[in-house]
Structure formats: C-alpha cells, structure tokens
Amino acid sequence: MLVGFNKTKDPFGWLGNMSAHPIQYGGKIWNTSEALFQALRFNDEEIIEEIRVKSSPMAAKMCAKKNKAMMVITPLSSEDVENMRLCLRLKFEQHPELARKLKLSMAHELYEDVSARIGRGSALFWGAYKKDDQLIGENTLGKLLMELRNQL
C-alpha cells in the first residue's frame, strides 16, 4: 500500500523534514532536519548559523536558496543524498517514538507526495506523485526512509 506524506499536519507528516522534531548535531540544536540538511550544503559558518536559527523549516530552506552561490554541496548530488541520509538517521535515532512509528509502516511504500509541486525544482527527485496506483518520480526521500526503516 502506498502512503504519501506532504504537510506536517497530515497523518504521516512526521516523516517529512519539515516536521517539528529538533535534532542535535555538531554540539548544536537544529529545529528540524530540514534546517540541518540545508546547512550541510555550506561550509561558511555565518550562513550555517543563519540557517540554524531560523524559526521555521521553510525559512531555513529560503535562507539556503538565498545563499545558493555559496553552496559547496551540489543539490541532488550523491553528497546531498548522503547528507539527507544522515539527517533522517539523526531524527529517528533522537526521537524513538518516530522510529517506532516508522517500523509500524513496514507494510507500506512511503513517498513524499509532490503532486502539488510537479515541475517545480527538485520535487520529482525527492518525491513522487501517484497515478493509477503507480509512483511517478524518483522518490529519493521515500526510499531513504524505507532503507532506514529496514535498518531499525
């Protein structure tokens, strides 16, 4: 069974990087895995801190986009995917209740539902949309979540 997630208020919204689950990394607290993921694309400490202190995950993402020319990790590259893998691992290790819920999803194929964002940026790289019970898109985020689920 396919299980999509999009908004944090959706039943499976906790799977997304925008969910309000702070994580520790590098001796600091990050409000969301999205903030850490965006910050890992940089080596400039001022930009990293500017992203870290943003109050919302979307603000962190927009801050990263604003500084795109300073990125040292190319979006959608293998290094970017490894950074996402790290962020997910930290989130689920540091929030055991989420790890339990993730394990309970074993019978489901997970995907970030990007049906409202088709054709925009990296939507079909990280996510997918459902058409006739098939997923269209690479669904990299869903695959990383299912990989982590299998490791738990």
ABEGO torsion letter per residue (X at the ends): XBBBBBBAABAAAAABAABBBBBBBGGBBBABAAAAAAAAABABAAAAAAAAABABAAAAAAAAAAAAAABABBBGBAAAAAAAAAAAAAAAAABAAAAAAAAAAAABBBBBBAAAABGBEAAAAABBBBBGGBBBEAGAAAAAAAAAAAAX
